Amino acid sequence: MRPTVLVIEDEEDIAALIRHHLTSEGWQVWWAETGEDGIKLAREKRPAVILLDLMLPNLDGREVCKQLQAETATAGSAIIMVTAKGEESDILVGLELGADDYIVKPFSPKVLVARIKAVLRRKAEDSAAAASAVLRFGDLVIHPGKREVVYKGKAVELTFTEFNILYFLARRPGWVFTRNQIIDAARGHDAISTDRAVDVAIVGLRRKLGAAGTYVETVRGVGYRFKDK
C-alpha cells in the first residue's frame, strides 16, 4: 500500500513543490489550503503523515495540531510541522503539542522525503511493539498480535469487531469512550456504524466473555469503559 500524505499549506507554490517530490516517490498526496479544510480532509482520508504549516490563516497550525491529536479518527496520523518559524522556542512548542518532527523552511526536498520515511519507520515500529504487548487482567488475557482472547485458560471466540472493541477499551482501563469513538476504533469487514450497533456488539461481547463481561462497563449518557478490577 502506498504511503498517504496530507499537506496543509496555504502557499500554493510550496504545496506544489512538496506534492511533486512526494508523488515522484509513489506516494498519494492530498492538499488543503486552510486549517479547517485540513482537519476535514484528515478525518475523511486518515493519512499516514500530515505535513502541517504553522502559519495558516484563521485556524493556525498549533490549533490544528491540537484538534488532530484530540480526535480518534486523526490521532493515528504522524504530524510533521513544516514552517518558516525556526526558533528553538517554536520547535519546542511544536514538539510539545505532539508533532512527530519539525522541518524549517527553506528545506531540501530530499531531506523532507528522508524525514517522512524516518517518521513512518518509527510509527511502524511503535505499532509492532504495541501489537506484541499482551494485556492481562486477572484470568483474562488479550493477545493483540495473535488476536486471541483467553479467559481462565479457555479461548474466547470473538468476531473481528468484538475483538477490536475489547482491545480498544482494554488498552486504556478506566477511560470512558463514546459510541462514536468505538465505531471509529472497530472498523473492519463486519464494521459497526450506529450507536445501536455498538450496544448490540457490546451485549454479544459480554455474553461471550461470561463472568469477565463485567470488565466492560456502561457509563450512562456517555458510552463504555474497561473497568480494571
C-alpha positions as CSV (number, residue, x, y, z in Angstrom):
1,M,0.0,0.0,0.0
2,R,1.3,3.5,-0.9
3,P,2.1,5.8,1.9
4,T,-0.5,8.6,2.2
5,V,0.3,12.2,3.0
6,L,-1.8,15.3,3.6
7,V,-0.2,18.7,3.1
8,I,-1.8,21.5,5.0
9,E,-0.1,24.6,3.5
10,D,-1.5,28.0,2.4
11,E,1.3,28.8,-0.1
12,E,0.4,27.1,-3.3
13,D,3.9,27.0,-4.8
14,I,5.3,25.3,-1.7
15,A,2.5,22.8,-1.6
16,A,3.0,22.1,-5.3
17,L,6.8,21.5,-4.7
18,I,6.1,19.1,-1.9
19,R,3.4,17.3,-3.8
20,H,5.7,16.9,-6.9
21,H,8.5,15.3,-4.9
22,L,6.3,13.0,-2.8
23,T,4.3,11.8,-5.8
24,S,7.6,11.0,-7.6
25,E,8.2,8.7,-4.6
26,G,5.0,6.9,-5.5
27,W,3.1,8.3,-2.5
28,Q,-0.5,9.5,-2.6
29,V,-0.8,13.2,-1.7
30,W,-3.7,15.5,-0.8
31,W,-3.5,19.2,-0.2
32,A,-5.6,21.6,2.0
33,E,-5.1,25.3,1.9
34,T,-6.5,26.1,5.3
35,G,-6.5,24.5,8.8
36,E,-10.3,24.0,8.7
37,D,-10.1,22.2,5.3
38,G,-7.1,20.2,6.5
39,I,-9.0,18.9,9.6
40,K,-11.9,17.8,7.4
41,L,-9.7,16.1,4.9
42,A,-7.7,14.4,7.6
43,R,-11.0,13.0,9.0
44,E,-12.0,11.7,5.6
45,K,-8.7,10.3,4.3
46,R,-6.9,9.4,7.5
47,P,-3.4,9.9,6.0
48,A,-0.3,8.2,7.4
49,V,1.5,11.5,7.6
50,I,0.3,15.2,7.8
51,L,2.7,17.9,6.8
52,L,1.4,20.9,8.7
53,D,2.4,24.6,8.2
54,L,2.3,26.6,11.5
55,M,1.4,30.0,9.9
56,L,-2.0,29.4,8.5
57,P,-4.8,31.9,8.1
58,N,-7.6,31.8,10.7
59,L,-7.0,28.5,12.4
60,D,-3.2,28.3,12.9
61,G,-1.1,25.2,12.8
62,R,-0.9,24.9,16.6
63,E,-4.7,24.7,17.0
64,V,-4.9,22.3,14.0
65,C,-2.4,20.1,15.7
66,K,-4.3,20.1,18.9
67,Q,-7.5,19.1,17.2
68,L,-5.9,16.4,15.1
69,Q,-4.3,14.9,18.2
70,A,-7.6,15.0,20.2
71,E,-9.8,13.2,17.7
72,T,-9.8,9.4,17.5
73,A,-10.1,9.5,13.7
74,T,-6.9,11.5,13.2
75,A,-4.8,10.8,16.3
76,G,-3.0,7.9,14.4
77,S,-1.6,10.2,11.8
78,A,2.0,11.3,12.2
79,I,2.4,15.1,12.2
80,I,5.4,16.9,10.8
81,M,5.4,20.6,11.1
82,V,6.8,22.5,8.1
83,T,7.3,26.2,8.8
84,A,9.5,29.3,8.5
85,K,9.5,29.7,12.3
86,G,12.7,28.1,13.2
87,E,13.5,29.5,16.6
88,E,14.2,26.9,19.3
89,S,11.1,28.0,21.3
90,D,8.9,27.5,18.2
91,I,10.3,24.0,17.7
92,L,9.8,23.0,21.3
93,V,6.2,24.3,21.2
94,G,5.5,22.2,18.1
95,L,7.0,19.0,19.6
96,E,5.3,19.5,22.9
97,L,2.0,19.7,21.1
98,G,2.6,16.2,19.8
99,A,4.3,16.7,16.5
100,D,6.5,13.8,15.4
101,D,9.0,16.0,13.7
102,Y,9.7,19.7,12.7
103,I,11.2,20.9,9.4
104,V,12.2,24.5,8.9
105,K,11.7,26.4,5.6
106,P,13.5,26.6,3.2
107,F,14.2,22.8,3.1
108,S,15.7,20.3,0.9
109,P,13.1,18.1,-0.8
110,K,15.4,15.1,-0.4
111,V,15.7,15.8,3.4
112,L,11.9,16.2,3.6
113,V,11.4,12.7,2.0
114,A,14.0,11.2,4.3
115,R,12.4,12.7,7.4
116,I,9.0,11.4,6.4
117,K,10.4,7.9,5.8
118,A,12.0,8.0,9.2
119,V,8.8,9.0,10.9
120,L,6.9,6.2,9.1
121,R,9.5,3.7,10.3
122,R,9.1,4.9,13.9
123,K,5.4,4.7,13.6
124,A,5.6,1.1,12.2
125,E,8.0,0.1,15.0
126,D,5.7,1.5,17.6
127,S,2.7,-0.2,16.2
128,A,4.5,-3.5,16.0
129,A,5.6,-3.1,19.7
130,A,2.0,-2.3,20.7
131,A,0.7,-5.3,18.8
132,S,3.0,-7.6,20.6
133,A,2.1,-6.3,24.1
134,V,-0.1,-8.9,25.8
135,L,-2.8,-7.4,28.2
136,R,-3.6,-9.3,31.4
137,F,-6.4,-8.6,33.8
138,G,-6.6,-11.4,36.3
139,D,-7.8,-14.5,34.4
140,L,-8.4,-12.5,31.2
141,V,-5.6,-12.4,28.7
142,I,-5.8,-10.4,25.4
143,H,-3.1,-11.0,22.8
144,P,-3.3,-8.4,20.1
145,G,-0.6,-9.9,17.9
146,K,-2.5,-13.2,17.7
147,R,-5.9,-11.5,18.0
148,E,-6.6,-14.0,20.8
149,V,-8.6,-13.8,24.0
150,V,-8.3,-16.3,26.8
151,Y,-10.3,-16.4,30.0
152,K,-9.4,-18.9,32.7
153,G,-7.3,-20.9,30.3
154,K,-10.0,-21.2,27.6
155,A,-10.1,-19.4,24.3
156,V,-12.9,-17.0,23.7
157,E,-14.1,-16.8,20.1
158,L,-14.8,-13.2,19.2
159,T,-15.7,-11.6,15.9
160,F,-13.3,-9.1,14.3
161,T,-15.4,-6.2,15.6
162,E,-15.9,-7.6,19.1
163,F,-12.1,-8.1,19.4
164,N,-11.4,-4.6,18.2
165,I,-13.8,-3.1,20.7
166,L,-12.4,-5.2,23.6
167,Y,-8.8,-4.3,22.8
168,F,-9.6,-0.7,22.2
169,L,-11.2,-0.4,25.7
170,A,-8.7,-2.6,27.5
171,R,-5.7,-0.6,26.3
172,R,-6.8,2.3,28.5
173,P,-8.5,0.9,31.6
174,G,-10.8,3.4,33.3
175,W,-11.0,5.7,30.3
176,V,-14.5,6.4,29.1
177,F,-15.2,6.3,25.3
178,T,-18.2,7.5,23.4
179,R,-20.0,5.2,20.9
180,N,-18.7,7.3,18.0
181,Q,-15.1,6.7,19.2
182,I,-15.8,3.0,19.5
183,I,-17.3,3.0,15.9
184,D,-14.0,4.5,14.7
185,A,-11.9,2.0,16.5
186,A,-13.9,-1.1,15.5
187,R,-13.7,-0.6,11.7
188,G,-13.4,-3.9,9.8
189,H,-15.1,-6.3,7.4
190,D,-18.1,-6.6,9.9
191,A,-17.8,-2.9,10.9
192,I,-20.5,-1.2,13.0
193,S,-21.8,2.2,12.0
194,T,-24.6,3.2,14.5
195,D,-25.0,3.7,18.2
196,R,-27.4,0.8,18.4
197,A,-25.0,-1.5,16.6
198,V,-22.3,-0.6,19.2
199,D,-24.7,-1.6,22.0
200,V,-25.6,-4.9,20.3
201,A,-21.9,-5.6,19.8
202,I,-21.2,-4.9,23.5
203,V,-24.0,-7.3,24.5
204,G,-22.5,-10.0,22.4
205,L,-19.0,-9.4,23.7
206,R,-20.1,-9.6,27.3
207,R,-22.1,-12.8,26.7
208,K,-19.0,-14.5,25.1
209,L,-16.7,-13.3,27.9
210,G,-19.0,-14.8,30.6
211,A,-18.1,-13.6,34.1
212,A,-15.3,-11.5,32.6
213,G,-18.0,-9.5,30.8
214,T,-18.2,-7.3,33.9
215,Y,-14.9,-5.7,32.8
216,V,-16.9,-3.9,30.1
217,E,-18.8,-1.3,32.0
218,T,-21.6,1.0,30.7
219,V,-21.2,4.7,31.5
220,R,-24.8,6.1,31.2
221,G,-25.2,9.0,28.9
222,V,-21.6,8.7,27.6
223,G,-20.5,5.3,26.4
224,Y,-18.4,2.5,27.8
225,R,-15.1,1.8,29.6
226,F,-13.0,-1.1,30.6
227,K,-13.0,-1.4,34.4
228,D,-9.8,-2.9,35.7
229,K,-10.8,-4.7,38.9
